[in-house]
Amino acid sequence: MRLLSLLDYEKEQELAQLESSAPIKKLNEAAMAGDVPALLGLLETDPSLLDRSNPLHVSALLGHSSFVHELLTLNPKLAGETNRRGSLPLHVAAAKGHLEIVKKLLKVHPDACLVWDVDGRTPLHLAAIKGRIQVVTELVRVAPESARVLTKGGESALHLCLRHNRVEALKVLVECIGSDDGFLNWKDCDGNSVLHIAVEKKQLEIVKYFLYNTKIDANAQNAKGFTPIDVLTKGKRDVRDLEINKLLLLDLRSSKVHESPPFVDGGDTIEAVPMEVPNILRKMAGPKQPVKKHTDWLGRKRSALMVVASLIATVAFQGTLSPPGGFWQDDFTADPAHNGTEKSHKVGMAVMATTLPKAYGQFMIFNTLAFLSSLSIILLLVSGLPMKRRRWMWTLMVTMWIAITALTCTYFISWIHMTPEDNTGVLFSVTRVSVILWLCIMGIVFLGNVFRMGKWLLRKYGYIKEEEQQQQPSDEVYLEDEENDDL
């Protein structure tokens, strides 16, 4: 009998759980759909339903503003309850960027701005990570002290904005905190200030914003003893490094002007008067000042020259091994008594050398010239001779002209003597036009380089003045390096 009564009791408990879970399931479905009439109907049937379940997290997550309003009207205490992750409804709404719901929750529970979740983050931290600018503004307006709350890892909301590249949210926080507030120099667990992180991530816009609009310490050290300039030097190289370094140096110089030591004269100390010059120094680093970047003038062309020279050498070498007409495959000795037109030859001799000795001589001369010129270019490129850049390039260019011209002559000689006599009319026309075009191109290139060399010589010996470089529309001016080439 006791066993039967125990079984009946367990069945009654299961039925009670099923009966209680069914309304909760319907309540969650209404929250997911944002169905306010369904909510009111469930509460008429079971007025204590909201005491057993909190659908506010679900409705805040999905952005059902009217449903959230109704829940807060019926039971305002729901705004202070956490879910399994320790998150309040405000955490969820702030992360999703539902501004209207955030406003409703703050009216009921304004202290929720200062509550951590399981990960040690406040609603403001989550909004900063997600870049919810309007939510960040509203949270700081209602609870300004929330901007100074740190995560469990010791990071401020400013650090989180930087790590997730939320520039606009960062600016909103700085305006709320104040540009001259010492909280801007707060350091995380690694001792890094927000300026350290901005420099490490190469965020040029944020670095400019901090240095121009705040009083952040540009000489602060992290846990390793590195200043922002040290972080920049030891990090990966980037095209923005030059401008970031210049900005940091200018800020350090301007801060030294404010912190000038007193003058000492005959034992009397005279206090130095601070000078209002930092703004002038900062304007020097503005967008109007071009950033000069040195480029390797020869290095940009060296690879191309090496490839072209290698191809010409390959073609010329192959032309020697496979001349027009090929090679004789047998031995033949001519009979002088018959006065035949055929000449003696041996296996492996070039057919063209026997039948057209003059043309073969021209072919081999130009082919050898192209081969040696291309090899000379390759040798000069790998020799590492300490020559000036422009003279270095002109020498290579002249040698390349010789190689290309010789290879072109080799091509025309082969073409002419391989074409049948009945096609000589068309061959003559095509050859004449091709040669004229080639000579025109070579002449233009030659005259252009002669003009450049003459201008350079006149400038070198003072006959003409140096031309001032015009600033480009962008903030960068690329200069060709004139230093020696270190191969």
Residue, then its C-alpha position, 0 to 999 in steps of 0.5 A: m500500500r505504501l508503494l502504491s501511495l508513493l507512485d500516486y504521489e509522483k504522478e501527481q507531482e509530474l502532472a503538476q509540473l506539466e500543468s505549470s510548464a504549459p502556461i510558461k511555454k505559452l508565455n515564452e511564445a507570446a514574448m517571442a512574438g511580441d503578442v501583448p493580447a496573448l500576455l494579458g489573456l495568460l495573466e487573466t488565467d494565472p495572475s501569478l505567472l510572472d512570478r514564476s517566469n520572466p519573459l523580459h529577456v526574450s522580448a528585449l532581445l527581439g526588440h518588442s518595445s510594446f511587450v516590454h512596456e506592458l511587462l514593466t507596467l505589470n511587474p517593474k521588478l522584472a527589470g532587476e532579474t538576471n538570467r543564467r548568464g547573470s545578464l539583466p534585460l538591460h544587458v541584452a537590449a544594450a547589446k542589440g541596440h534597441l534604444e527605446i527598450v533601453k530607455k524604458l528599462l532605465k526609467v524603471h531600474p537606472d542602477a542597472c548600468l553599473v551591474w556586471d554580467v558573468d563576463g564582468r561587463t556592464p550594459l555600457h561595455l556591451a554597447a561599446i563593443k557592438g558600437r551602439i552609439q545611441v545606446v552609449t549616449e543614453l546610458v552615459r546621460v542617465a548614469p555618467e558614472s557608468a563610463r568609469v566602471l571597469t570590466k573584471g579584467g581592468e579594461s575601461a569602455l575606452h579600451l573596449c572601443l579601441r579593441h573592437n574598432r568603434v571610433e564613433a562610440l569612443k568619441v562619444l565616451v571621451e566627450c562624456i568623460g571630458s578631454d582633460d580627465g585623468f581617466l583617459n590615461w587609465k591602464d589595463c591589466d597589461g599597463n596599456s593606455v588607450l594610446h598604446i592600443a591605438v598605436e599598436k593597432k595602427q589606428l591613425e585617426i584615433v591617434k590624431y583624435f587623442l593627441y589633438n583633442t585630449k590631454i592624454d599622456a603620450n609618454a606613458q609606459n606600460a607594464k613592459g616599460f614601453t611608451p607608445i613610440d616604443v610600441l610603434t617601433k617594436g611592432k610590425r612595419d606599416v605605411r602609417d608608421l611614419e605619420i604616427n611617429k611624427l604625431l607622437l614626437l610633435d606632441l612630446r615636444s609640445s608637452k616639453v614646452h609646457e614643462s620647461p625647467p626654470f632658468v638659473d642665473g647666478g643662483d637666482t631662479i626665474e620661473a619660465v612662463p608657459m608659451e602657447v605654442p602646442n597648437i602651432l606645432r600640432k598644425m604642422a602635423g595636420p593633413k596639409q603637410p605631406v608625408k615624404k616616403h622614400t621608394d626604391w627607384l631601382g628596386r621597382k625596376r630591377s625585377a623586371l629588368m632581370v626577367v627581360a634580360s633572362l628571356i633575351a638570353t634564353v632566346a639568343f641561346q636557343g637561336t644559336l642551337s637552332p639557326p634558320g634552316g636547321f643542321w645538315q644530317d649527312d656528310f657531303t663532299a662536292d666534286p670540283a670537276h662538275n662545278g656544281t652549286e652545292k658545297s661540301h658539308k658535314v653532319g651538324m653544320a648549319v644549313m644557312a652557313t653553307t647556303l647563305p654564308k653572308a646572311y648567316g654571319q649577320f645572324m650570328i653577329f646580332n644574335t651574339l650581341a643580344f646574348l652578351s648584352s643580356l648577360s651583361i645586364i644580369l651580371l650588373l644586377v647581381s654584382g652589387l657595384p656602388m653606383k649612383r641610382r640614375r647612372w646605374m639605371w641609365t647604364l642598364m637601359v642603354t645595354m637593354w636597348i642594345a640587346i633588344t635592337a640586336l634581337t630584333c635584327t636577328y628576327f628580321i634576318s631570319w624572317i627574310h631568308m626563310t620567306p619564299e621568293d614569291n612572297t617577297g613583295v608582301l615581305f618587303s612592305v611589312t618589313r619596311v613598315s615594321v622597321i620605320l615604326w621600330l625606329c620611331i619608337m627607339g628614337i623617341v625613347f632615346l631623345g627623351n633620355v638624352f633630354r633628361m640627362g642633359k637637364w640633369l647635367l645642367r642642374k648639377y653644374g648650376y646652369i638651371k635651378e632646382e625645381e620645387q616639388q609640388q604637393q600632391p592632392s593626397d597627404e603623401v609625396y613619394l620621393e625617389d631614393e638617390e642613395n647607393d644600391d645595397l644588393 
